[in-house]
C-alpha cells in the first residue's frame, strides 16, 4: 500500500468557487466556504461520483463511457495565475473566468505536483490530485466576454500553469484563508518514464 507523507509545503486558500454555467460560459461564483462531499460540491456542474469520459480519455475508453469522476475540483496556483495574466498582457485574471474551484498560494511548481498527492485543509477535508489540468479554449469565451481581444491568449499563456484536477477523499469544509498542506507519495519516480 502506498504511503503518502506530509511535506513542509503549506499553502493558503485565496479563492473558492462553485462552477456554474452562465449563459454558455464557464463561471466560478466566488464563495467564502464550501463543503466538499464525496461527489464534490453539491449543485456544481462537475458534481458526482462518476462522469462520462471526455476526449482526454479516448486512449482508454470510448467518449461517454461512465468512469470514476476524478475532475470534481479544478485547483490553481495564485502564483501561476499571476504568470498567466502577465503572459496574456492583463494586470490580473479572475479565477471566476476560468471556472476555478480553488486557488492556493505558496506551493511551488503547483501544476506538476505528483499524481496521488493530497491537499488537506484545516478541517481535514482532503483532495486527491489526479493529473495536471491541460489548457483548453473553453475558458477563452468567458475571458473574451470580460476582456475583449484577450480570450485567445489564454491557452498559450496557461501552458504548464493550468493547475490540477482532483477528487474528494475525505469530506469536510474548505474556508477562504485556511491553510492547506501538501502530502506526496513516498515512492521514487517510475524508472521507465523516459521511455514512454
trRosetta pair geometry for C-beta under 8 A, 3 or more apart (Angstrom, degrees):
i j d omega theta_ij theta_ji phi_ij phi_ji
2 116 6.9 -27 118 179 158 140
2 185 5.4 -26 174 -143 128 107
2 186 7.2 160 -177 48 77 73
2 187 6.2 -59 -135 -31 104 128
3 185 7.3 116 79 -156 47 58
3 186 4.4 -21 84 37 99 124
3 187 8.0 139 47 -43 74 84
4 116 7.0 -148 -93 149 117 90
4 117 7.2 146 -147 -133 117 40
4 118 5.6 81 155 -2 147 114
4 183 4.8 69 152 142 101 114
4 184 6.7 -163 -154 103 77 15
4 185 5.5 -44 -99 -90 75 50
4 186 6.8 -166 -99 -8 20 84
5 183 6.1 -173 93 -159 22 85
5 184 6.6 -26 60 61 73 64
5 186 4.9 66 -8 -60 115 113
6 120 7.9 -65 -104 35 99 133
6 181 5.7 -4 -145 152 105 132
6 182 7.7 117 -155 89 58 46
6 183 4.9 -47 -91 -99 48 88
7 181 7.2 172 53 178 70 87
7 182 4.9 -23 43 91 121 94
7 183 6.6 -179 -4 -104 80 30
7 184 5.7 45 -47 1 119 104
9 106 7.2 160 -170 134 81 86
9 107 5.0 84 167 -120 126 84
9 108 7.4 -117 -121 21 133 77
9 181 7.2 129 91 -155 59 60
9 182 4.4 -5 84 35 111 124
10 106 6.7 -23 98 126 49 136
10 179 5.2 -3 175 -169 113 112
10 180 7.0 153 -163 73 65 35
10 181 4.9 -29 -106 -97 81 74
10 182 7.4 -145 -82 9 35 77
11 104 4.0 51 137 172 147 109
11 105 5.8 160 -163 76 93 37
11 106 4.0 166 -119 67 64 100
11 107 4.4 -53 -60 -27 122 100
11 119 7.9 -28 40 -145 122 108
11 179 7.2 143 80 -158 39 59
11 180 5.1 -26 68 65 90 91
11 181 7.8 172 22 -87 68 25
11 182 7.1 69 -8 -35 102 99
12 104 6.8 149 68 -156 34 67
12 105 5.2 -17 55 56 90 93
12 106 5.7 78 7 2 81 133
12 177 6.7 -19 -175 -156 103 36
12 178 7.3 168 -151 88 62 32
12 179 6.0 -42 -98 -101 65 52
12 180 7.2 151 -105 17 15 84
13 16 6.4 24 169 -54 123 96
13 102 6.2 -61 -137 -160 101 104
13 103 7.4 109 -161 75 56 53
13 104 5.9 -38 -96 -99 50 73
13 121 7.3 13 -39 -118 133 109
13 174 6.2 157 -105 175 164 103
13 175 7.1 137 67 88 144 40
13 176 5.8 -128 112 -129 107 36
13 177 6.4 -37 70 16 87 17
13 178 5.1 20 21 54 120 78
13 179 7.9 -132 -3 -72 83 6
13 180 5.8 84 -49 -21 91 123
14 78 5.0 40 38 -75 152 133
14 103 5.0 -59 69 99 92 101
14 104 6.8 146 11 -116 88 19
14 105 5.1 60 -29 -17 132 106
14 176 7.5 43 -155 -154 16 83
14 177 7.9 70 -97 -78 43 44
15 30 6.7 -77 -155 -122 87 96
15 78 7.8 141 1 -86 105 95
15 95 4.6 115 129 40 163 154
15 100 6.2 47 108 104 128 132
15 102 6.6 152 88 -158 71 35
15 103 3.7 37 40 28 109 111
15 176 7.4 15 -111 -119 17 101
16 30 7.0 96 74 -157 59 59
16 31 5.1 -68 104 70 105 82
16 32 7.1 57 52 171 126 5
16 33 6.8 47 75 -112 166 16
16 34 5.3 -170 172 -2 130 113
16 101 7.2 -12 -154 162 59 53
16 102 5.7 -1 -107 -103 63 72
16 174 6.1 162 -108 110 133 111
16 175 7.8 -73 -29 -148 152 16
16 176 5.5 -116 4 -70 112 85
17 28 2.9 52 147 162 142 113
17 29 6.0 147 -157 62 82 36
17 30 5.6 -43 -95 -91 87 42
17 31 6.5 144 -109 12 31 85
17 95 6.2 -168 -16 118 141 108
17 96 6.0 180 -119 -99 148 65
17 99 7.4 -165 110 -169 134 34
17 100 5.5 87 36 86 131 69
17 101 5.9 -129 66 -126 77 25
17 102 7.4 -158 25 -59 74 36
18 28 6.6 148 64 -157 27 68
18 29 5.1 -20 59 54 88 97
18 31 5.8 51 -13 -18 98 132
18 34 6.5 161 -66 -108 93 136
18 41 5.6 -150 -120 141 89 148
18 43 7.0 6 -172 95 135 100
18 44 5.0 -128 -162 -95 84 106
18 101 7.7 42 -99 -127 30 72
19 26 6.7 -24 -159 -166 107 84
19 27 7.1 141 -152 81 59 40
19 28 5.0 -35 -89 -95 65 78
19 29 7.9 179 -90 11 16 72
19 41 8.0 123 24 61 78 135
19 44 5.4 74 50 -166 75 102
19 45 5.0 -77 108 29 101 109
19 46 6.4 40 60 0 133 102
19 74 7.3 64 -53 23 141 118
19 99 4.6 46 -123 -161 118 92
19 100 8.0 170 -74 63 102 18
19 101 6.4 -57 -27 -76 105 78
20 27 5.7 -36 69 78 75 93
20 28 7.6 130 16 -109 69 29
20 29 5.8 20 12 -17 120 110
20 44 7.1 -97 -68 -132 67 60
20 45 6.4 157 -112 -34 30 105
21 24 6.8 15 -178 -93 104 15
21 25 7.1 140 -161 64 61 38
21 26 7.1 -41 -107 -98 61 41
21 27 7.2 107 -140 27 17 91
21 45 6.0 102 -28 -89 87 137
22 25 5.2 -34 72 62 82 93
22 27 4.2 1 10 15 123 145
24 141 7.2 -82 125 146 92 151
25 141 5.3 -148 -116 112 84 109
25 142 4.2 117 -176 -83 115 88
25 145 6.3 -52 -99 6 151 150
26 97 7.7 73 91 170 89 38
26 98 6.9 10 108 -163 127 25
26 99 3.9 -57 165 -53 115 123
26 138 5.8 73 -24 142 134 103
26 139 5.6 -67 60 -99 136 64
26 141 7.3 110 14 60 84 103
26 142 5.3 -97 60 -23 72 136
27 96 5.9 8 -162 171 69 88
27 97 7.4 -15 -113 -107 63 32
27 99 6.7 1 7 -87 7 74
27 142 6.1 168 -75 -121 75 141
28 95 6.1 -48 65 128 139 83
28 96 4.7 -139 63 -128 79 51
28 98 7.6 -16 -1 73 119 47
28 99 5.0 134 -44 -142 99 32
28 100 5.2 -87 0 54 168 55
28 101 6.8 -143 -129 -77 133 34
29 96 7.1 59 -86 -131 20 108
30 96 6.2 -62 -43 -75 88 114
31 34 5.5 88 92 -59 139 97
31 176 7.8 -168 108 -40 54 114
32 175 6.9 4 149 -153 73 74
32 176 5.0 -84 -153 10 55 124
33 173 5.6 1 -178 -172 116 108
33 174 6.6 170 -154 88 65 50
33 175 4.4 -15 -104 -106 102 72
33 176 6.6 -106 -65 -2 59 78
34 41 5.6 -23 175 -118 128 120
34 173 7.2 158 83 -150 32 64
34 174 5.6 -7 58 56 81 95
35 41 7.2 129 75 -126 59 70
35 42 7.4 0 79 12 106 102
35 171 7.4 16 177 -174 87 94
35 172 7.4 -131 -147 135 67 18
35 173 5.6 -40 -98 -95 64 68
36 40 6.9 -50 -149 -158 72 32
36 41 6.6 -46 -105 -72 56 73
36 72 7.9 102 -153 133 97 129
36 73 7.5 -12 -123 -64 122 128
36 125 5.0 109 48 -165 122 128
36 127 7.2 -85 -168 -71 160 90
36 168 4.8 176 159 -107 105 128
36 171 6.1 -168 97 -140 70 53
36 172 6.2 -2 53 59 95 53
36 173 7.5 161 13 -104 79 17
36 174 6.0 55 -22 -13 114 107
37 40 6.7 -11 63 55 75 23
37 41 7.4 132 24 -96 85 25
37 42 6.2 42 17 -41 135 93
37 168 6.5 118 100 90 25 169
37 171 5.3 13 -124 -121 44 114
38 49 6.6 10 130 -92 96 98
38 168 5.6 -147 -120 91 31 119
38 171 6.0 -55 -44 -64 70 106
39 42 7.1 69 80 -80 115 67
39 47 5.3 46 138 -176 105 80
39 48 5.3 -7 -163 -108 104 12
39 49 5.2 -65 -103 -48 83 68
39 69 7.5 44 -153 62 62 143
39 72 7.2 171 154 -120 37 130
39 168 7.6 -12 38 38 17 130
40 44 6.1 -108 128 64 115 123
40 46 5.7 -127 -179 105 169 85
40 47 4.6 -149 71 -115 116 56
40 48 6.8 -7 16 22 120 39
40 69 7.0 -72 -35 123 123 134
40 72 3.3 -153 -93 -158 110 111
40 73 6.7 -177 -136 -47 96 72
40 167 7.3 -71 -76 -138 88 68
40 168 6.2 -175 -85 -11 41 119
41 44 3.9 50 84 -5 104 138
41 46 7.7 55 40 66 91 85
41 47 6.0 -103 72 -84 52 100
41 72 7.4 143 1 174 72 94
41 73 7.9 98 -19 -85 105 81
41 101 7.1 -176 -14 -140 136 115
42 47 5.9 84 -117 -130 27 148
43 47 6.6 91 32 -30 21 153
44 47 4.8 123 61 -43 75 99
44 101 7.8 57 -171 -110 156 106
46 51 7.3 -21 -158 -89 70 148
46 69 7.1 151 171 -175 84 125
46 71 5.7 -106 -157 114 133 85
46 72 5.5 164 126 -133 111 37
46 73 7.7 -175 93 -54 142 26
46 74 7.8 131 -6 -23 163 95
46 101 8.0 -75 46 -68 135 129
47 72 7.2 57 -109 -138 36 90
48 51 5.6 125 83 -68 126 82
48 69 5.1 127 92 -38 82 159
48 72 7.8 -160 52 -99 52 94
49 68 7.2 -56 160 -141 68 65
49 69 5.9 162 150 22 17 112
50 66 5.2 30 161 -177 133 94
50 67 6.4 162 -155 83 88 26
50 68 6.1 -67 -107 -107 69 27
50 69 5.4 175 -135 -28 11 92
51 66 7.5 166 86 -143 18 59
51 67 6.7 -33 65 64 65 74
51 69 4.1 89 -10 -98 105 96
51 71 6.9 -67 42 46 160 102
52 63 7.6 47 156 167 104 60
52 64 4.6 -23 -169 -143 121 45
52 65 6.8 125 -156 57 65 27
52 66 6.2 -44 -95 -87 56 53
52 67 7.6 77 -157 19 18 81
53 57 4.1 -96 -168 73 114 138
53 58 7.7 148 137 -68 119 50
53 60 7.4 -136 -147 80 151 102
53 61 4.6 115 17 82 171 127
53 62 7.5 120 68 87 128 39
53 63 6.1 -134 96 -135 89 37
53 64 6.4 -37 53 27 76 15
53 65 4.5 8 11 54 122 83
53 66 7.7 -113 -17 -53 81 7
53 67 4.9 63 -66 1 94 127
54 57 6.1 93 56 13 54 98
54 63 6.7 16 -158 -138 23 90
55 58 5.8 -16 -157 -26 48 116
55 63 6.1 2 -80 -103 56 121
56 134 7.3 165 -110 27 123 128
57 60 5.0 -55 -178 47 84 108
57 61 5.4 1 135 42 110 96
57 63 7.7 135 69 -99 86 57
57 65 7.6 -114 111 51 128 110
57 67 7.0 -117 172 7 170 163
58 61 7.2 -88 -117 71 31 49
58 62 7.2 28 -133 -129 74 27
58 63 5.9 -16 -90 -55 98 85
61 65 3.8 -99 166 38 130 149
61 67 6.5 -170 12 -57 165 127
62 65 5.5 111 63 -42 70 107
68 167 7.6 -15 151 -93 100 171
69 72 5.7 84 132 -59 108 88
69 167 6.4 139 108 -110 70 123
70 128 7.9 -71 -144 92 91 103
70 130 3.9 109 160 -97 118 146
70 131 7.8 65 129 6 129 88
70 165 6.5 87 128 122 78 111
70 166 7.5 -63 176 -157 70 17
70 167 4.8 -83 -133 -32 49 125
71 74 7.3 18 -172 -65 83 81
71 130 6.9 -73 -70 34 58 156
71 165 4.4 -28 -119 -175 72 137
71 167 7.4 -6 -4 -67 18 89
72 101 7.8 61 128 -86 59 169
72 165 7.9 123 36 179 45 87
72 166 6.8 -63 59 99 85 56
72 167 4.7 93 13 -117 116 64
72 168 5.9 -65 90 -13 157 87
73 101 4.2 -124 -149 76 73 156
73 102 6.2 2 -172 9 118 111
73 127 5.6 -56 42 -130 151 139
73 165 6.8 152 81 -160 56 54
73 166 4.5 -24 64 64 110 90
73 167 7.1 -179 15 -81 90 26
73 168 7.5 104 -21 -53 116 78
74 98 7.9 -132 131 128 141 89
74 99 6.1 49 52 114 152 89
74 100 5.6 -121 102 -129 101 45
74 101 4.9 127 46 2 64 96
74 102 7.7 168 86 30 48 67
74 133 6.1 59 -141 -85 92 160
74 163 6.4 89 173 96 73 133
74 164 7.9 174 -152 89 46 39
74 165 5.8 -25 -99 -102 62 74
75 100 7.3 80 -119 -161 25 90
75 101 6.3 -51 -69 66 63 97
75 102 4.6 -12 -115 70 85 101
75 103 7.4 165 -162 -89 60 29
75 104 6.4 16 -179 -3 107 110
75 119 6.9 176 -162 12 173 169
75 127 7.0 126 -38 114 146 164
75 163 5.3 -163 96 177 49 123
75 164 5.4 -14 62 62 97 83
75 165 7.6 155 18 -102 78 23
75 166 5.8 11 -1 7 123 122
76 80 6.3 -127 -177 75 88 113
76 81 5.6 84 141 -60 128 104
76 95 6.5 -169 50 -124 134 112
76 98 7.6 56 -42 92 154 132
76 100 5.1 -69 11 -120 118 126
76 102 7.4 172 29 93 62 55
76 103 5.0 -23 74 -110 90 78
76 104 7.5 170 89 24 40 70
76 110 7.4 91 -175 115 39 140
76 162 7.2 -78 -106 171 101 35
76 163 3.5 -90 -95 -66 60 140
77 80 3.9 76 69 13 109 105
77 81 6.5 -165 91 -12 55 81
77 103 7.2 75 -179 -160 5 75
77 104 6.2 -43 -110 72 53 76
77 105 7.2 98 -169 -105 67 39
77 107 6.5 -121 -113 67 109 85
77 110 3.5 154 -60 31 129 155
77 111 6.8 -94 0 -38 121 76
77 161 7.5 -97 50 -164 109 77
77 163 6.2 180 -4 -96 71 86
78 81 5.5 -51 -148 32 31 117
78 82 6.7 35 152 -21 62 101
78 103 5.3 93 -70 160 76 109
78 104 6.7 -123 -14 96 90 27
78 105 3.8 -23 31 -82 137 88
78 106 7.9 31 37 -10 116 60
79 82 5.8 -51 -157 30 33 113
79 83 6.8 32 146 -16 63 103
79 105 6.5 108 -31 -137 83 74
79 108 7.7 -21 57 -109 157 54
79 110 7.3 140 52 -5 102 124
80 83 5.3 -49 -150 36 41 114
80 84 6.4 47 149 -23 68 99
80 110 5.9 -119 -14 48 131 117
80 111 6.1 114 -110 -32 166 109
80 161 4.0 -179 -173 -161 111 95
80 162 8.0 -106 143 -27 136 15
80 163 6.8 172 80 -63 143 73
81 84 5.5 -48 -148 33 34 114
81 85 6.4 38 151 -20 64 103
81 93 6.2 -142 -178 67 89 102
81 95 6.6 -45 -122 -76 148 90
81 103 6.3 -6 -29 -140 148 129
81 161 7.8 172 -62 159 32 112
82 85 5.6 -50 -149 34 32 114
82 86 6.4 31 153 -17 64 105
82 92 7.8 -35 -113 -118 67 69
83 86 5.8 -53 -146 38 32 110
83 87 6.2 33 154 -20 64 108
83 157 7.8 176 129 174 70 88
83 161 5.6 -133 83 -126 119 155
84 87 5.7 -59 -149 39 29 112
84 88 6.4 22 155 -15 64 109
84 93 5.9 -67 102 34 106 150
84 154 7.3 26 -178 -146 113 67
84 157 4.9 103 -154 134 64 105
84 158 5.1 28 -122 -88 120 70
84 161 5.3 -172 -61 111 97 137
85 88 5.9 -65 -151 40 28 107
85 90 4.7 -92 -162 79 80 94
85 91 6.8 -34 165 106 124 19
85 92 5.4 -23 -139 -131 155 24
85 93 4.2 -157 -88 -7 93 98
85 157 7.9 135 -27 158 11 142
86 89 7.6 44 -178 -70 32 25
86 90 7.7 -100 -67 57 22 58
86 157 8.0 171 74 -157 52 121
87 153 7.4 175 123 163 78 103
87 156 7.4 -143 154 110 123 79
87 157 3.3 156 105 -138 120 99
87 158 7.9 -172 76 -43 140 41
88 93 6.7 75 39 -65 145 130
88 150 5.7 67 172 -167 115 107
88 153 4.2 120 -135 120 83 126
88 154 6.4 11 -95 -84 130 50
88 157 4.6 -65 -55 -34 79 170
89 150 7.1 -140 66 -118 97 108
89 153 6.8 -65 22 -176 98 167
90 93 5.4 91 89 -62 142 85
90 147 6.3 -31 -100 -136 129 163
90 150 6.2 65 -59 -151 116 153
93 97 6.4 -99 180 52 84 131
93 98 7.3 40 150 -20 116 118
93 143 7.3 -13 -145 -120 109 111
94 97 4.9 99 74 -8 90 100
94 146 7.3 -89 30 162 121 169
95 98 6.2 -71 -156 47 45 94
95 100 3.7 -54 -179 34 106 138
95 103 5.0 -116 -84 -44 154 130
96 99 7.8 36 -179 -69 32 28
96 100 7.4 -70 -64 35 24 90
96 142 7.9 -134 123 160 72 140
97 139 6.4 89 137 -173 75 100
97 142 4.5 176 -159 121 72 114
97 143 5.1 92 163 -78 131 67
97 146 5.8 -89 -102 18 130 147
98 139 4.1 15 -123 -138 72 147
98 142 7.2 -166 -70 70 37 130
98 143 7.3 25 -68 -56 81 106
98 154 7.4 171 -95 -157 114 137
98 158 8.0 154 -130 -101 149 147
99 139 6.4 -128 8 -96 99 101
99 142 7.7 140 -38 13 85 157
100 103 5.5 30 155 -53 151 90
100 163 7.4 91 -121 9 101 168
102 174 6.7 -51 -101 151 130 157
104 107 5.9 13 121 14 121 116
104 110 7.0 165 75 -131 106 143
104 119 7.3 -121 -58 -151 161 137
104 180 5.8 -84 -122 59 128 133
107 110 5.0 92 96 -94 98 96
107 113 7.0 -12 153 -62 127 134
107 182 5.5 118 -127 -43 132 136
109 112 5.1 -51 162 54 97 102
109 113 7.1 133 106 -59 83 65
110 113 6.1 -23 -156 -22 41 106
110 163 6.5 -21 123 -119 113 63
110 164 7.2 -120 153 -14 82 104
111 132 4.9 64 172 -139 80 119
111 133 7.4 -97 -140 39 95 73
111 160 6.0 143 88 172 150 48
111 161 5.7 -136 -35 -122 148 23
111 162 6.1 88 -125 49 128 52
111 163 5.6 -85 -98 -80 82 16
111 164 6.5 172 -137 -50 46 77
112 132 6.0 -13 -86 -71 51 136
112 160 7.7 -11 -44 -160 111 82
113 117 4.9 -66 146 31 110 163
113 129 5.9 -126 97 -106 105 172
113 164 6.6 -56 49 -51 99 149
113 182 6.4 -116 -140 -148 146 129
113 184 7.0 -125 -173 -97 95 106
114 117 5.1 118 69 -40 74 106
114 129 7.2 118 95 84 44 138
114 184 5.5 84 39 -150 119 102
114 185 5.9 -101 111 27 139 101
115 129 5.7 -141 -129 112 40 95
115 130 6.3 -8 -137 165 99 25
115 131 5.6 -5 -93 -87 116 56
116 128 6.9 -22 -138 -169 32 97
116 129 6.6 -37 32 67 20 89
116 184 7.9 75 96 -160 85 53
116 185 4.7 20 110 -44 126 126
117 128 7.7 149 80 -156 39 52
117 129 4.4 16 57 21 86 131
117 182 6.2 -10 176 -167 126 87
117 183 6.2 160 -167 84 71 55
117 184 4.8 -23 -110 -106 101 62
117 185 6.7 -101 -75 -13 59 76
118 126 5.2 -12 -168 -169 116 110
118 127 6.8 148 -157 75 60 48
118 128 5.9 -32 -99 -98 73 57
118 129 7.2 -136 -75 -5 23 86
118 169 6.7 -61 -121 30 110 146
118 182 7.5 147 81 -159 54 41
118 183 4.1 -2 55 56 100 111
119 126 6.9 155 77 -154 47 57
119 127 4.5 -7 55 55 100 102
119 129 6.9 92 -18 -52 98 93
119 166 6.8 -38 24 -128 118 169
119 180 5.3 19 178 165 93 118
119 181 7.5 163 -154 77 48 38
119 182 6.3 -18 -101 -99 68 60
119 183 7.8 -156 -67 22 24 79
120 124 6.8 -24 -169 -148 101 33
120 125 7.3 157 -153 83 55 44
120 126 4.6 -13 -102 -102 80 90
120 127 7.9 -158 -71 25 41 63
120 170 7.8 26 -123 48 92 127
120 180 6.6 164 77 -161 35 68
120 181 5.2 -22 61 59 93 89
120 183 6.2 41 -8 -11 116 116
121 124 7.1 -34 74 35 74 17
121 125 4.5 1 42 60 119 93
121 126 7.3 -147 15 -72 74 45
121 172 6.5 -167 67 102 117 123
121 173 7.5 -124 112 96 145 51
121 174 5.0 -137 -90 -107 163 78
121 175 7.7 128 -178 21 132 69
121 178 5.5 41 -161 124 98 140
121 179 7.6 142 -151 89 53 51
121 180 5.0 -29 -94 -105 62 89
122 175 7.2 -48 45 38 122 106
122 178 4.4 -121 -1 -161 120 117
122 179 5.8 93 -66 54 99 78
122 180 7.6 -81 -27 -77 69 57
123 172 4.0 175 112 169 118 124
123 173 4.7 111 -35 54 167 77
123 174 7.3 -120 23 -73 121 39
123 175 7.6 106 -30 -6 116 101
123 178 7.7 -32 -15 -147 84 159
124 170 5.9 -78 142 128 86 138
124 172 5.1 159 74 -68 75 163
125 168 7.4 -47 -169 -142 89 101
125 170 6.0 -163 -136 99 33 86
125 171 6.4 -44 -115 154 86 25
125 172 2.9 -139 -63 69 88 104
125 173 6.1 -157 -30 49 139 25
125 174 5.6 -108 81 -56 149 79
126 168 7.4 111 81 -159 55 58
126 169 4.7 -46 99 64 106 103
126 170 4.1 52 28 33 102 103
126 172 7.5 59 -7 26 59 122
127 166 4.0 51 169 144 115 140
127 167 6.9 146 -155 71 74 23
127 168 6.2 -47 -103 -97 64 48
127 169 6.9 141 -134 8 13 89
128 166 5.8 163 75 -160 41 89
128 167 5.5 -20 55 62 97 77
128 168 7.7 101 11 -171 85 2
128 169 4.7 92 -35 -43 105 116
129 164 5.1 -26 -143 166 100 149
129 165 7.9 109 -157 77 57 41
129 166 5.2 -46 -99 -97 41 102
130 164 7.1 156 49 174 66 94
130 165 5.0 -33 50 92 117 88
130 166 5.9 -175 -3 -100 83 37
130 167 6.4 67 -49 -7 111 95
131 164 6.8 -176 101 -149 29 81
131 165 6.2 6 57 45 70 97
132 162 6.8 103 166 67 89 92
132 163 7.3 166 -154 108 71 26
132 164 5.4 -65 -110 -99 46 71
132 165 8.0 90 170 8 11 75
133 162 4.3 -118 92 122 91 108
133 163 5.1 5 30 78 121 73
133 164 5.9 170 -16 -126 89 12
133 165 5.1 109 -77 -35 97 88
134 162 6.2 85 -164 53 8 157
135 154 6.9 -177 -162 134 118 82
135 155 4.6 140 141 -143 123 62
135 156 7.8 -168 109 -43 160 15
135 158 3.9 136 -97 91 127 114
135 159 5.7 -76 8 -73 137 51
135 162 4.8 -160 -64 -70 70 135
136 139 7.1 109 75 6 76 85
136 155 6.8 -47 156 -107 7 106
137 140 4.8 -38 -170 11 64 130
137 141 8.0 73 146 -29 76 82
137 154 7.8 129 -128 71 45 112
137 155 5.8 -26 -81 -58 64 132
138 141 6.7 -42 -176 10 43 106
139 142 5.8 -56 -164 40 58 106
139 143 5.9 55 142 -20 81 109
139 154 5.7 -135 93 153 105 161
140 143 5.5 -59 -143 43 35 113
140 144 5.8 39 157 -26 70 107
140 151 3.8 91 -180 173 81 93
140 152 6.0 56 -153 -78 135 37
140 154 5.0 -157 -88 33 78 128
140 155 6.7 -30 -60 -31 121 95
141 144 5.8 -53 -145 34 26 111
141 145 6.6 28 153 -21 61 105
141 151 6.5 63 -74 -147 18 140
142 145 5.7 -52 -151 32 33 113
142 146 6.5 18 156 -6 65 109
142 151 8.0 142 60 -117 38 107
143 146 6.1 -67 -150 46 30 101
143 147 5.7 -35 173 43 71 104
143 150 5.8 -103 152 103 105 95
143 151 4.5 146 86 -107 97 67
143 154 5.3 151 15 -54 167 132
144 147 7.0 -77 -118 69 20 62
144 148 6.3 49 -175 -113 65 44
144 149 7.6 130 -137 7 76 21
144 150 6.8 -174 -97 64 52 62
144 151 2.9 -24 -59 -43 95 137
144 152 7.6 54 -81 -24 113 65
145 148 7.9 14 -135 -71 12 70
145 151 7.8 67 -7 -74 53 126
147 150 3.9 -21 118 38 115 134
147 151 7.3 160 76 -50 85 65
150 153 5.2 -57 -166 30 61 121
150 154 7.5 79 145 -45 78 82
151 154 6.3 -36 -172 -7 42 112
152 155 7.4 -43 -172 20 47 101
153 156 6.7 -69 -163 49 48 98
153 157 5.6 36 152 -16 81 123
154 157 6.0 -77 -147 46 25 105
154 158 5.6 13 167 -15 70 120
155 158 6.1 -65 -139 40 23 105
155 159 7.3 49 156 -50 58 84
156 159 5.9 -23 -161 -16 38 115
157 161 7.6 -56 140 53 61 134
158 161 5.3 -125 -158 70 49 92
158 162 4.8 65 164 -77 109 88
159 162 7.7 -2 -105 -29 15 102
168 171 6.4 51 166 -85 130 56
174 178 6.5 -143 -164 46 60 140
174 180 7.7 14 -136 -84 105 124
175 178 4.6 97 66 -33 82 120
188 191 7.7 32 116 -57 118 80
189 193 5.9 -43 158 -13 109 146
190 193 4.8 117 80 -50 93 94
192 195 4.9 -58 -173 42 79 114
192 196 6.8 100 131 -49 85 81
193 196 5.9 -33 -160 -6 40 116
